[in-house]
Amino acid sequence: MQNLFIYNTLTRKKEAFKAIDPPHVGMYVCGPTVYSDVHLGNCRTFISFDLIFRYLTHLGYKVRYVRNITDAGHLEGDTDEGEDKISKKAKLAQLEPMEIVQKYTVDFHQIMEIFNVNPPSIEPTATGHIIEQIELVKVILEKGLAYEVNGSVYFDVEKYNQNHNYGILSNRNLEDMLNNTRNLGGQEEKHGKLDFALWIKAKPGHLMKWPSPWSIGFPGWHLECSAMSKKYLGEQFDIHGGGMDLAPTHHTNEIAQNEAACGKMPANYWVHTNMLTVNGQKMSKSLGNSFLPEELFSGNHSLLNKGYSAMTVKFFMLQAHYRSTLDFSNEALEASEKGFKRLMNAFAVAPNLKAASIGEIEIKPLQQKCYEAMNDDFNSPVLIAELFEMCRIVNSIHDKKLKIDQSNLETLQQTFQHFVLDILGLKDEYAASDELPKVLDFVINLRSEAKSNQDYTTSDKIRLGLQSIGYQLKDSKEGTSWEKI
């Protein structure tokens, strides 16, 4: 195994990765809440954890990747009040809640497939694990760290904090958290301002509800992840992740629930992705600068000059470290589009390179730099920089400016395959059709016949026509080749 270092939000430093039970790795990532379209911020999170999943698998770990679907218990407000967002949408559309869930779950999976994100090992739903959540509430009540009021059950944060550090993940102490918490309505039942719901008694007309020892109701949002991670990964596992917005409340409450029930920190490494900005401003619906993936693909947005392919957008995201803020702009996307084409052109050329008897280049050091980049907290932008150096080498070999022997050529081709396809999860959109090379070869043959007949007008017309739709012809002693520009 490689010497992998991961930035741990819990300790706020990079740590050498040590699996609890190597080669097995348990990874839990908070998945989407399926009541609305998938936004780009969600996509970045899941693309980032797909990168981690792919790299750990490449290193030889047997990864059980659990990514949940939130289909119940996510309320409108931040005080355990208001309506479940899926129930509200179902009422407005006059549909069953599960119709809403199904629609947006299917949409989410389609978007992930477009971005070439691998499915997780297990994708549990909150509604499929109500029994496990009820049982977890029972245990926390038995430990004396929760209380029931009028059919709802709340976690007692201040009592928990007497023997634990409630703010360990966010690096905040309880007194500051209490002082910075607003006095909000709807908290009359709670003993403390920071207490949060484990089980909520359903109000009349609430659509999604289940029987429990306390009331007909539904689980709190934070509870579902604790119950499902425990069921599929055990009381303690390796990596827990999600967007950085989940750390102060959702993941903080998960830790409290798990430690209250099991006496253990649920995960050894807490990993969080950073947010997206647009031209330096935070991305939000209210500012009109948030994007849906389809808007990026089509260019149908007031802030876009044109549409961009899914792999261009993915490549753009991977050019920033997952912990860095990522700023969207037309200029940045256009630069990524050019960079992606350059990378994929070299990737297409690499399998067809010919080895020389004596080489002039050693690929192993460059291959090692690729691993060093990924071992440094999955540093995809540094990896991509190394791959661009490999592109330069590929193009030099192709243009007969550099020689490479068979052993180094195989290492180069293998490295490209592993890091471009297997780890970054990119795919060549320009070679998506098996028929395209045949069509281009046919057109190139027509041009060759025109040149043989000294019909240079037709020859130039074919060359310029292909160039206008993005295909550059290159003439050499060996014949004519093409590449996407």
C-alpha positions as CSV (number, residue, x, y, z in Angstrom):
1,M,0.0,0.0,0.0
2,Q,1.1,3.6,-0.7
3,N,1.8,6.0,2.2
4,L,-1.4,8.0,2.0
5,F,-2.1,11.1,4.0
6,I,-5.6,12.5,4.6
7,Y,-6.7,15.8,6.0
8,N,-8.8,15.1,9.0
9,T,-11.3,17.8,9.9
10,L,-11.5,16.3,13.4
11,T,-7.8,17.0,14.2
12,R,-7.4,19.8,11.6
13,K,-4.2,18.3,10.2
14,K,-3.0,15.7,7.6
15,E,-2.7,12.2,9.0
16,A,-1.2,9.0,7.7
17,F,-4.2,6.8,6.7
18,K,-4.4,3.6,8.7
19,A,-7.4,1.4,8.0
20,I,-9.1,-0.2,11.0
21,D,-9.2,-3.6,9.3
22,P,-6.9,-3.5,6.2
23,P,-7.4,-4.1,3.4
24,H,-11.0,-3.4,4.2
25,V,-12.1,0.3,4.3
26,G,-15.5,1.6,5.4
27,M,-16.5,5.0,4.0
28,Y,-19.8,6.8,4.6
29,V,-20.8,9.9,2.7
30,C,-24.0,11.9,3.4
31,G,-26.0,11.6,0.2
32,P,-28.6,13.8,-1.4
33,T,-32.0,14.9,0.0
34,V,-34.3,13.9,-2.8
35,Y,-36.9,16.7,-2.9
36,S,-35.3,19.0,-5.6
37,D,-32.9,19.0,-8.5
38,V,-29.2,18.2,-7.9
39,H,-27.2,21.3,-7.8
40,L,-23.6,21.7,-8.8
41,G,-22.4,21.9,-5.2
42,N,-23.8,18.4,-4.6
43,C,-22.1,17.2,-7.7
44,R,-18.7,18.5,-6.6
45,T,-19.1,16.6,-3.3
46,F,-19.9,13.3,-4.9
47,I,-17.3,13.7,-7.6
48,S,-14.7,14.3,-4.9
49,F,-15.7,11.2,-2.9
50,D,-15.8,9.2,-6.1
51,L,-12.1,10.2,-6.6
52,I,-11.3,9.0,-3.1
53,F,-13.3,5.7,-3.6
54,R,-11.5,5.1,-7.0
55,Y,-8.1,5.8,-5.6
56,L,-8.5,3.6,-2.5
57,T,-9.8,0.8,-4.7
58,H,-6.8,1.3,-7.1
59,L,-4.4,1.0,-4.1
60,G,-5.9,-2.4,-3.4
61,Y,-8.3,-1.6,-0.6
62,K,-11.6,-3.4,-0.5
63,V,-13.9,-0.3,0.0
64,R,-17.4,-0.5,1.3
65,Y,-18.7,2.8,0.2
66,V,-22.1,3.7,1.8
67,R,-23.9,6.8,0.5
68,N,-27.4,7.4,1.8
69,I,-30.6,8.8,0.3
70,T,-32.4,11.3,2.6
71,D,-36.0,10.7,1.9
72,A,-37.6,11.6,5.2
73,G,-37.1,13.8,8.3
74,H,-35.4,16.8,6.6
75,L,-37.5,19.8,7.9
76,E,-37.8,23.3,6.5
77,G,-36.4,25.0,9.5
78,D,-33.4,24.6,11.7
79,T,-35.4,24.2,15.0
80,D,-37.0,20.8,14.3
81,E,-40.1,22.7,13.3
82,G,-41.9,23.0,10.0
83,E,-42.8,20.5,7.4
84,D,-40.8,17.7,5.9
85,K,-39.6,19.0,2.6
86,I,-40.6,15.9,0.6
87,S,-44.1,15.9,2.2
88,K,-44.5,19.6,1.4
89,K,-43.5,19.1,-2.3
90,A,-45.8,16.0,-2.5
91,K,-48.8,18.1,-1.2
92,L,-48.2,20.9,-3.7
93,A,-47.9,18.5,-6.6
94,Q,-50.7,16.2,-5.3
95,L,-48.5,13.2,-5.4
96,E,-47.5,10.5,-3.0
97,P,-44.2,11.4,-1.2
98,M,-42.6,8.3,-2.7
99,E,-43.3,9.6,-6.2
100,I,-41.3,12.7,-5.4
101,V,-38.5,10.5,-3.9
102,Q,-38.5,8.3,-7.0
103,K,-38.4,11.2,-9.4
104,Y,-35.5,13.0,-7.8
105,T,-33.6,9.8,-7.0
106,V,-33.7,8.7,-10.7
107,D,-32.6,12.3,-11.7
108,F,-29.7,12.1,-9.2
109,H,-28.5,8.8,-10.5
110,Q,-28.7,10.0,-14.1
111,I,-26.6,13.1,-13.3
112,M,-24.0,10.9,-11.5
113,E,-23.9,8.6,-14.5
114,I,-23.4,11.6,-16.9
115,F,-20.4,12.6,-14.7
116,N,-19.1,9.0,-14.7
117,V,-19.4,8.7,-11.0
118,N,-19.3,5.1,-9.8
119,P,-22.3,4.0,-7.7
120,P,-21.6,3.3,-4.0
121,S,-21.4,-0.2,-2.6
122,I,-24.6,0.4,-0.7
123,E,-27.2,3.2,-1.1
124,P,-29.6,2.9,1.9
125,T,-32.6,5.2,2.4
126,A,-33.9,6.7,5.6
127,T,-37.4,5.3,5.1
128,G,-36.0,1.9,4.7
129,H,-34.3,2.0,8.1
130,I,-37.0,3.3,10.5
131,I,-36.7,0.3,12.8
132,E,-32.9,0.9,13.2
133,Q,-33.5,4.5,14.0
134,I,-36.1,3.7,16.6
135,E,-33.8,1.2,18.3
136,L,-31.0,3.8,18.3
137,V,-33.3,6.3,20.1
138,K,-34.1,3.6,22.7
139,V,-30.5,3.1,23.5
140,I,-29.8,6.8,23.8
141,L,-32.8,7.2,26.1
142,E,-31.5,4.3,28.2
143,K,-28.2,6.0,28.6
144,G,-29.9,9.0,30.0
145,L,-28.8,11.4,27.2
146,A,-32.2,12.0,25.6
147,Y,-35.7,12.9,26.9
148,E,-39.2,12.5,25.7
149,V,-41.7,15.4,25.7
150,N,-45.3,15.0,24.3
151,G,-44.3,12.2,21.9
152,S,-41.1,13.8,20.6
153,V,-37.6,12.7,21.8
154,Y,-34.7,15.2,22.0
155,F,-31.0,14.8,22.5
156,D,-29.7,16.5,25.7
157,V,-26.6,18.3,24.4
158,E,-25.6,20.0,27.7
159,K,-25.8,16.7,29.7
160,Y,-23.8,14.9,26.9
161,N,-21.2,17.7,27.0
162,Q,-20.5,17.0,30.7
163,N,-18.5,13.9,29.8
164,H,-17.9,14.6,26.0
165,N,-16.8,17.4,23.8
166,Y,-19.9,18.3,21.8
167,G,-18.0,20.8,19.6
168,I,-15.0,18.6,18.9
169,L,-15.5,18.6,15.1
170,S,-16.2,22.3,14.7
171,N,-13.5,23.3,17.3
172,R,-16.1,25.3,19.3
173,N,-16.8,25.2,23.0
174,L,-20.4,24.8,24.2
175,E,-20.6,28.2,25.9
176,D,-19.8,30.0,22.7
177,M,-22.2,27.9,20.8
178,L,-25.0,28.6,23.3
179,N,-24.2,32.4,23.2
180,N,-24.3,32.4,19.4
181,T,-27.6,30.5,19.1
182,R,-30.6,32.6,18.5
183,N,-33.7,32.3,20.6
184,L,-36.1,30.8,18.1
185,G,-39.8,29.9,18.2
186,G,-40.9,26.3,18.5
187,Q,-38.4,25.3,21.2
188,E,-40.7,25.3,24.2
189,E,-40.4,21.5,24.5
190,K,-36.6,21.5,24.6
191,H,-34.5,21.7,27.7
192,G,-31.7,23.4,26.0
193,K,-31.2,25.7,23.0
194,L,-28.8,23.2,21.3
195,D,-30.9,20.1,21.9
196,F,-32.0,18.4,18.7
197,A,-34.8,16.0,17.7
198,L,-34.2,12.2,17.5
199,W,-37.9,11.5,17.0
200,I,-40.6,14.0,16.1
201,K,-44.3,13.6,16.8
202,A,-46.2,14.1,13.5
203,K,-48.8,16.8,13.3
204,P,-52.2,16.2,11.8
205,G,-51.9,16.0,8.0
206,H,-48.2,15.0,8.0
207,L,-47.8,12.5,5.2
208,M,-44.6,10.6,6.2
209,K,-45.1,9.0,9.6
210,W,-44.4,5.7,11.4
211,P,-45.4,4.1,14.7
212,S,-42.9,4.3,17.6
213,P,-43.0,3.8,21.4
214,W,-43.4,7.5,21.8
215,S,-45.8,8.6,19.0
216,I,-46.8,8.3,15.4
217,G,-44.0,10.4,13.9
218,F,-40.8,10.4,12.0
219,P,-37.0,10.4,12.8
220,G,-34.8,13.5,13.0
221,W,-32.6,14.2,10.1
222,H,-29.3,13.6,12.0
223,L,-30.4,10.2,13.3
224,E,-30.7,8.4,9.9
225,C,-26.9,8.7,9.1
226,S,-26.0,7.4,12.6
227,A,-28.3,4.4,12.2
228,M,-27.3,3.5,8.7
229,S,-23.6,3.9,9.1
230,K,-23.7,1.8,12.2
231,K,-25.7,-1.0,10.5
232,Y,-23.5,-1.2,7.4
233,L,-20.1,-0.2,8.7
234,G,-20.2,-1.0,12.4
235,E,-19.8,1.2,15.5
236,Q,-16.5,2.5,14.2
237,F,-15.3,2.8,10.6
238,D,-12.6,4.6,8.6
239,I,-13.9,7.7,6.7
240,H,-17.0,9.9,7.1
241,G,-17.6,12.7,4.6
242,G,-19.8,15.3,3.0
243,G,-19.9,19.0,2.3
244,M,-18.3,21.4,4.8
245,D,-21.7,22.8,5.5
246,L,-22.6,19.6,7.3
247,A,-19.7,19.7,9.8
248,P,-21.1,22.3,12.3
249,T,-24.5,20.7,12.9
250,H,-25.2,17.5,11.1
251,H,-21.9,15.7,11.6
252,T,-21.5,17.2,15.1
253,N,-24.8,15.7,16.0
254,E,-24.0,12.4,14.4
255,I,-20.9,12.2,16.6
256,A,-22.9,13.0,19.7
257,Q,-25.5,10.3,18.8
258,N,-22.9,7.6,18.1
259,E,-20.8,8.3,21.2
260,A,-24.0,8.4,23.3
261,A,-25.2,5.1,22.0
262,C,-21.9,3.2,21.4
263,G,-19.3,5.1,23.5
264,K,-17.1,5.5,20.3
265,M,-16.3,8.1,17.8
266,P,-18.0,6.7,14.7
267,A,-15.3,7.5,12.1
268,N,-11.5,7.9,12.4
269,Y,-11.2,10.4,9.5
270,W,-13.7,13.2,8.8
271,V,-13.4,14.6,5.3
272,H,-15.2,17.7,4.0
273,T,-15.4,19.3,0.5
274,N,-15.4,23.1,0.1
275,M,-18.1,25.3,-1.5
276,L,-18.5,26.7,-4.9
277,T,-18.5,30.4,-5.8
278,V,-19.3,32.2,-9.0
279,N,-17.1,35.1,-10.1
280,G,-16.0,35.4,-6.4
281,Q,-19.6,35.4,-4.9
282,K,-21.1,32.5,-3.0
283,M,-23.3,30.4,-5.2
284,S,-27.0,30.7,-4.1
285,K,-30.5,30.7,-5.7
286,S,-31.2,34.2,-4.2
287,L,-28.3,35.8,-6.1
288,G,-29.4,34.0,-9.3
289,N,-25.9,32.6,-9.7
290,S,-26.5,28.9,-9.0
291,F,-26.3,26.3,-11.7
292,L,-28.0,23.1,-12.4
293,P,-25.9,20.6,-14.3
294,E,-28.2,20.7,-17.3
295,E,-27.8,24.5,-17.5
296,L,-24.0,24.1,-17.7
297,F,-24.3,21.4,-20.4
298,S,-26.7,23.4,-22.5
299,G,-25.4,26.9,-21.8
300,N,-29.0,28.0,-21.0
301,H,-28.1,30.4,-18.1
302,S,-27.7,34.1,-18.1
303,L,-24.1,33.9,-16.7
304,L,-22.8,31.4,-19.3
305,N,-21.5,32.3,-22.8
306,K,-22.0,28.7,-24.0
307,G,-22.6,25.1,-22.8
308,Y,-19.8,22.8,-21.6
309,S,-19.6,19.0,-21.8
310,A,-20.0,16.9,-18.6
311,M,-16.4,15.8,-18.7
312,T,-15.2,19.4,-19.1
313,V,-17.1,20.4,-16.0
314,K,-15.8,17.4,-14.1
315,F,-12.2,18.1,-15.2
316,F,-12.7,21.8,-14.1
317,M,-13.8,20.6,-10.7
318,L,-10.8,18.2,-10.4
319,Q,-8.4,21.0,-11.2
320,A,-9.1,22.4,-7.8
321,H,-8.4,20.5,-4.6
322,Y,-11.5,19.2,-2.9
323,R,-10.8,21.3,0.2
324,S,-10.4,24.5,-1.8
325,T,-13.1,27.0,-2.8
326,L,-13.9,26.5,-6.5
327,D,-14.8,29.6,-8.4
328,F,-16.9,29.3,-11.6
329,S,-16.4,31.7,-14.5
330,N,-16.7,31.5,-18.3
331,E,-12.9,32.1,-18.6
332,A,-12.1,29.3,-16.1
333,L,-14.5,26.8,-17.9
334,E,-13.1,27.7,-21.3
335,A,-9.5,27.2,-20.0
336,S,-10.6,23.8,-18.6
337,E,-12.2,22.9,-21.9
338,K,-8.9,23.5,-23.7
339,G,-7.0,21.6,-21.1
340,F,-9.3,18.6,-21.1
341,K,-9.1,18.4,-24.9
342,R,-5.3,18.5,-24.7
343,L,-5.3,15.7,-22.1
344,M,-7.7,13.5,-24.1
345,N,-5.9,14.1,-27.4
346,A,-2.7,12.8,-25.8
347,F,-4.6,9.9,-24.2
348,A,-5.9,8.9,-27.6
349,V,-2.4,9.1,-29.2
350,A,-0.6,7.1,-26.4
351,P,-1.8,3.6,-27.3
352,N,-0.6,4.0,-30.9
353,L,2.9,5.2,-30.1
354,K,5.8,3.0,-31.4
355,A,8.8,2.0,-29.2
356,A,12.4,2.5,-30.2
357,S,15.2,0.0,-29.5
358,I,16.9,2.7,-27.4
359,G,14.9,5.2,-25.4
360,E,15.7,8.8,-24.2
361,I,13.2,9.1,-21.4
362,E,12.4,7.4,-18.0
363,I,8.7,7.3,-17.1
364,K,9.0,5.8,-13.6
365,P,9.9,9.1,-11.8
366,L,6.9,10.8,-13.4
367,Q,4.6,7.9,-12.5
368,Q,5.8,8.2,-8.9
369,K,5.0,11.9,-8.9
370,C,1.4,11.0,-9.9
371,Y,1.2,8.7,-6.9
372,E,2.8,11.3,-4.6
373,A,0.2,13.8,-5.7
374,M,-2.7,11.5,-4.8
375,N,-1.1,10.3,-1.6
376,D,-1.0,14.0,-0.5
377,D,-4.7,14.2,0.5
378,F,-5.9,13.2,-3.0
379,N,-4.3,16.3,-4.6
380,S,-6.0,16.1,-8.1
381,P,-4.7,19.5,-9.4
382,V,-1.1,18.4,-8.8
383,L,-1.8,15.1,-10.4
384,I,-3.3,16.8,-13.5
385,A,-0.2,19.0,-13.7
386,E,1.9,15.8,-13.9
387,L,-0.4,14.3,-16.5
388,F,0.1,17.4,-18.6
389,E,3.9,16.8,-18.5
390,M,3.0,13.3,-19.7
391,C,1.0,14.8,-22.5
392,R,4.1,16.8,-23.6
393,I,6.1,13.6,-23.7
394,V,3.5,11.7,-25.7
395,N,3.3,14.5,-28.2
396,S,7.1,14.6,-28.5
397,I,7.3,10.9,-29.1
398,H,4.4,11.1,-31.7
399,D,6.2,14.0,-33.5
400,K,9.5,11.9,-33.6
401,K,11.3,14.4,-31.4
402,L,11.8,11.9,-28.5
403,K,12.4,8.2,-28.4
404,I,11.1,5.8,-25.9
405,D,11.9,2.1,-25.3
406,Q,9.2,-0.7,-25.0
407,S,9.4,-0.9,-21.2
408,N,9.0,2.8,-20.6
409,L,6.3,3.0,-23.3
410,E,4.2,0.3,-21.4
411,T,4.7,2.3,-18.2
412,L,3.5,5.5,-19.8
413,Q,0.5,3.8,-21.3
414,Q,-0.4,2.1,-18.1
415,T,0.0,5.3,-16.0
416,F,-2.3,7.2,-18.4
417,Q,-4.9,4.4,-18.2
418,H,-4.8,4.2,-14.4
419,F,-4.9,7.9,-13.6
420,V,-7.0,9.4,-16.4
421,L,-9.7,6.7,-16.6
422,D,-9.6,4.6,-13.4
423,I,-8.8,7.3,-10.8
424,L,-9.9,10.6,-12.2
425,G,-12.9,8.9,-13.8
426,L,-12.6,10.9,-17.0
427,K,-13.7,9.5,-20.4
428,D,-13.0,10.5,-23.9
429,E,-16.2,12.1,-25.1
430,Y,-14.8,12.6,-28.5
431,A,-14.3,8.9,-29.0
432,A,-17.6,8.0,-27.5
433,S,-18.9,6.7,-30.9
434,D,-17.2,3.6,-32.3
435,E,-18.2,4.7,-35.8
436,L,-16.5,8.1,-35.6
437,P,-12.9,6.9,-36.4
438,K,-14.3,4.9,-39.3
439,V,-16.1,7.9,-40.7
440,L,-13.1,10.1,-40.3
441,D,-10.8,7.5,-42.0
442,F,-13.3,7.3,-44.9
443,V,-13.2,11.1,-45.3
444,I,-9.4,11.2,-45.1
445,N,-9.2,8.5,-47.8
446,L,-11.4,10.7,-50.0
447,R,-9.0,13.6,-49.4
448,S,-6.0,11.4,-50.3
449,E,-7.7,10.4,-53.5
450,A,-8.4,14.1,-54.3
451,K,-4.7,14.9,-53.6
452,S,-3.6,12.0,-55.8
453,N,-5.7,13.4,-58.6
454,Q,-4.2,16.9,-58.0
455,D,-7.6,18.1,-57.0
456,Y,-6.2,20.4,-54.3
457,T,-9.4,22.5,-54.1
458,T,-11.4,19.4,-52.8
459,S,-8.5,18.4,-50.7
460,D,-8.3,21.7,-48.9
461,K,-12.1,21.9,-48.7
462,I,-12.1,18.6,-46.7
463,R,-9.2,19.6,-44.5
464,L,-10.8,23.0,-43.7
465,G,-14.2,21.5,-43.3
466,L,-13.0,19.0,-40.7
467,Q,-11.1,21.8,-38.9
468,S,-14.2,23.9,-38.7
469,I,-16.0,21.1,-36.8
470,G,-13.1,20.5,-34.5
471,Y,-10.8,17.9,-36.2
472,Q,-7.2,18.7,-37.1
473,L,-5.5,16.7,-39.9
474,K,-1.8,16.0,-39.7
475,D,0.1,14.8,-42.8
476,S,3.4,12.9,-42.4
477,K,5.5,10.3,-44.2
478,E,3.4,7.5,-42.5
479,G,0.1,9.0,-43.8
480,T,-2.5,11.3,-42.4
481,S,-3.7,11.2,-38.8
482,W,-6.4,13.3,-37.0
483,E,-7.0,14.7,-33.6
484,K,-9.7,16.6,-31.8
485,I,-8.9,20.4,-31.4
